[in-house]
Amino acid sequence: MPLEGKLVILREERDEDVPIFQALRNNLETQAWPKTLPPDYTLGMYMRRHERDFSLDRRDGRFAIEWKENGACIGHIGYSDLVPRWSASIGITIHQDYWGTGAAHDSVETLLKFLFEELGLRVVRLWTNSGNPAAVKVAQKSGFRISARGREAVFRKGALYDSLVMDLLREEYYERHPELTDGLPPL
Amino acid sequence: MELLNLFEGQRVVLRAFEADDAPALHALLNHPALAGRRYLPNGFPDEAPLSLKQVQDVIGKLGSDERSLNVAIVSRSDGTLLGHGGADWHWDPLAPHVHVVIDPQHWRQGYGTESARLLVQYVFDTLPARAAAGGCASWNQPARDFARRLGFTENGAIRRIGLRGGQPFDWVMLDVLRHEWEGGDNAAGR
């Protein structure tokens, strides 16, 4: 069963999604990494990344974001660096046609619900930079706050920016979601 | 132009690890005061006792590559292993991460300061770095004071990075910009 939000569905990545992911990677506006990568990723390179081995001991999760209204794949979201029952870092990429639609916020909220309610994490983090105010705004809308920065650690679009670490504690998440009850006692 | 030896201070030498450093490094890393602040490669416990075999593996992994430097810190006078240190720019040479670990038996004698100055200077001398970065656990006040004395600034802390004594702790992010370093006391003595 996929993870369902109000506007989007987070489901497994499929072969037919790969050209979309390749295009997102090859677009400097949507590749999302503060360390800008060359926009030269081939479909073959992406297919090899797409094919993963089965494992029951996972430290990451990757989902395609499907827009409920038309069923289109509009980006991807995932988590990595999982420390079981403790922490993970999330990342998201959305096609520019869907910026400002609420897709990013709904995707983050849908993933957060899985991370806190199912994986029982105590904190969720993300890395971005001060040259990406849209990403900061999306994260803040879900309750993330900037907790630390690395000064002048990022260069993109011809300028230096600070790297930013944003995080959201478990209790902060549940405070924002009174409809949910945290069944995990504090430490 | 004067050629500087980037790896020798007045009292310490930074050199590559050798296989026969393992017994001394084994004793050093297992010192209880270093639990939680060993700065070892991923995959090695930061708190639990380490076997000699694990330490031999650590030495195997501490080899430098084109995007990192890992060194033994030894006494210039008698070659005693004092600690280990390094710099890492796998993510981005704009802001390499620097670390120093000194054997608690040799704390408060200036070895850490001298070693850190060499490593930060190495970063600014050999890389297009805007900043030298570092980090330490929020409970590690001596490390925070040490970094501040070197000219580093605290830029917040990644919250809830781990557990110690049953309580969550944070990871303090630190850095010093190139112009701050060059204008400070550390580089002035070159």
Interface residues (C-beta under 8 A of the other chain):
Chain A: K35 W86 S87 R122 V123 R125 I146 S147 A148 R149 G150 R151 E152 A153 V154 F155 L160 D162 S163 V165 D167 L169 L187
Chain B: W91 D92 L94 A95 R130 A131 A133 T153 N155 G156 A157 I158 R159 R160 I161 G162 L163 G166 Q167 P168 D170 W171 V172 M173 D175 L177
